[in-house]
Amino acid sequence: MDQISASEKTQYLYHQYCDDLYRFFIFMVGSSEVAEDLLQETFLNVYTSIRSFEGRATEKTWLFRIARNIAVDWIRKKRSFRWIVEALTATIKSSEPQPLHFIELNESEAELYRALAKLSDKYRTVIYLRKIKEFSIAETAAIMQCTEGRVKTDLYRGLQKLKDLLEEEGYIHEPL
């Protein structure tokens, strides 16, 4: 880090991880405009704190922890759980131009995302990190700032709730 500036390191991290973080924000908030704002806020935070990065976690884990905290803060400020459900549902059903991520969803994927939007923030986050992004239990615990046991418990409970929601909607699925 001594040989490269904070700006260069932040630029490098941006190019490496901006797409993953953008998709995470879309998943969490359901709005491409908000996702872009949160992504920008994340990298401003990275730029100002890059020198304090100690390397106890991977860069990717560190970035996702920052992103998760920013997303949770935004959600809390808006008190918008209902807004998230409506935004995700509207995004999937809308005829307006949408992020490529949602345009390419087939119906079963759309149903899954609608059900995921109904889960609590902690269940949605742990499912996203473990099952979609395939972070390890340890990495997920670091990002969510909790124990590995909490990750395992929340993942199990979140998948059970997701299964129940999908069954309520009459969705036939493979075992989770």
C-alpha distance (Angstrom), angle and dihedral (degrees) to the residues before:
residue distance angle dihedral
M1 . . .
D2 3.81 . .
Q3 3.81 93.1 .
I4 3.80 96.5 46.5
S5 3.78 127.1 57.1
A6 3.79 126.1 -119.6
S7 3.78 87.9 -112.2
E8 3.81 93.3 54.0
K9 3.81 92.5 45.9
T10 3.81 91.7 48.3
Q11 3.80 89.9 48.8
Y12 3.79 90.4 51.0
L13 3.81 92.0 49.6
Y14 3.79 90.6 46.7
H15 3.80 92.4 54.5
Q16 3.81 91.7 45.3
Y17 3.80 99.3 47.0
C18 3.81 112.5 15.1
D19 3.82 94.3 101.6
D20 3.81 93.3 49.7
L21 3.80 92.2 47.3
Y22 3.81 92.4 45.7
R23 3.81 90.5 53.3
F24 3.81 89.2 48.0
F25 3.81 90.7 53.3
I26 3.82 92.0 46.5
F27 3.78 88.2 51.7
M28 3.80 92.5 48.5
V29 3.82 101.2 42.0
G30 3.81 105.4 18.3
S31 3.79 96.1 -137.8
S32 3.78 126.0 102.1
E33 3.81 91.9 -155.0
V34 3.80 93.0 52.1
A35 3.82 90.1 42.9
E36 3.81 90.0 55.4
D37 3.81 91.1 49.2
L38 3.80 92.3 48.6
L39 3.80 91.1 46.6
Q40 3.79 89.7 53.3
E41 3.80 90.7 47.8
T42 3.80 89.6 50.1
F43 3.78 94.0 54.8
L44 3.80 92.6 44.1
N45 3.80 86.1 54.8
V46 3.82 90.3 47.1
Y47 3.81 91.2 50.5
T48 3.79 93.0 51.6
S49 3.81 94.8 44.6
I50 3.82 103.5 33.4
R51 3.81 92.5 105.2
S52 3.81 90.7 57.8
F53 3.82 93.0 54.8
E54 3.80 103.1 117.9
G55 3.80 99.1 -172.1
R56 3.81 95.2 -120.8
A57 3.81 86.9 129.6
T58 3.78 129.9 29.9
E59 3.78 117.7 -88.1
K60 3.80 89.5 -111.6
T61 3.81 92.5 52.9
W62 3.80 90.6 47.2
L63 3.83 91.4 50.5
F64 3.80 93.3 48.2
R65 3.81 90.4 49.4
I66 3.80 89.8 54.3
A67 3.82 90.6 45.0
R68 3.80 92.9 48.5
N69 3.80 91.9 50.1
I70 3.81 90.9 49.5
A71 3.81 92.0 48.2
V72 3.80 92.5 47.9
D73 3.81 90.9 48.3
W74 3.81 90.4 50.8
I75 3.80 92.0 48.2
R76 3.80 91.8 48.2
K77 3.79 92.0 48.7
K78 3.76 91.4 51.7
R79 3.80 95.0 38.8
S80 3.72 81.1 -146.7
F81 3.75 111.2 151.3
R82 3.80 88.8 126.1
W83 3.79 89.0 46.3
I84 3.82 90.5 54.3
V85 3.80 92.1 53.2
E86 3.80 91.4 47.7
A87 3.81 93.0 44.3
L88 3.79 94.2 50.3
T89 3.79 92.1 45.7
A90 3.81 91.6 46.4
T91 3.79 91.1 47.0
I92 3.77 91.8 53.7
K93 3.84 95.2 44.3
S94 3.81 99.0 36.4
S95 3.78 122.0 108.3
E96 3.81 91.0 -150.3
P97 3.81 119.0 105.6
Q98 3.81 107.7 -78.5
P99 3.78 137.1 -169.9
L100 3.78 111.0 -77.7
H101 3.79 87.6 -116.0
F102 3.83 91.7 69.5
I103 3.80 98.5 33.7
E104 3.78 91.5 63.2
L105 3.80 95.6 51.6
N106 3.75 115.8 117.0
E107 3.79 117.9 -144.9
S108 3.80 96.3 -92.3
E109 3.80 90.8 50.5
A110 3.79 90.2 48.1
E111 3.82 89.6 52.1
L112 3.79 89.7 50.1
Y113 3.82 92.2 51.1
R114 3.81 91.2 48.1
A115 3.81 89.5 52.3
L116 3.83 91.7 45.7
A117 3.81 89.3 52.6
K118 3.81 88.7 59.6
L119 3.81 92.7 57.4
S120 3.78 122.9 93.9
D121 3.79 117.5 -94.5
K122 3.81 94.2 -104.2
Y123 3.82 93.9 51.0
R124 3.81 93.1 44.3
T125 3.81 91.0 48.8
V126 3.80 96.5 47.4
I127 3.82 92.0 47.3
Y128 3.80 90.6 48.7
L129 3.80 94.5 48.3
R130 3.82 97.1 42.6
K131 3.80 104.2 32.8
I132 3.79 104.5 26.8
K133 3.81 103.5 30.2
E134 3.83 92.9 27.8
F135 3.79 96.8 -137.4
S136 3.79 113.9 169.3
I137 3.79 120.1 -107.0
A138 3.81 89.7 -105.0
E139 3.80 93.0 49.7
T140 3.81 91.5 46.9
A141 3.81 90.4 50.2
A142 3.81 90.0 51.0
I143 3.80 92.4 49.2
M144 3.80 93.5 46.3
Q145 3.81 92.1 40.5
C146 3.79 94.1 -128.3
T147 3.80 139.1 104.7
E148 3.78 125.3 -74.8
G149 3.80 88.1 -117.3
R150 3.82 89.7 56.8
V151 3.82 89.5 51.2
K152 3.80 91.5 52.1
T153 3.80 92.8 46.5
D154 3.81 94.5 45.7
L155 3.79 91.6 46.5
Y156 3.80 92.1 51.0
R157 3.81 93.2 46.1
G158 3.80 93.0 42.4
L159 3.80 92.3 51.9
Q160 3.80 90.0 47.9
K161 3.81 91.3 51.4
L162 3.79 90.4 46.2
K163 3.79 90.5 50.9
D164 3.82 90.6 49.6
L165 3.81 91.9 49.2
L166 3.79 92.0 49.5
E167 3.80 91.5 48.5
E168 3.82 91.0 49.4
E169 3.80 88.0 56.0
G170 3.79 90.9 50.1
Y171 3.78 93.5 -112.8
I172 3.80 113.7 157.0
H173 3.79 109.7 -143.0
E174 3.73 143.2 171.5
P175 3.82 115.0 -105.3
L176 3.81 111.5 -78.7
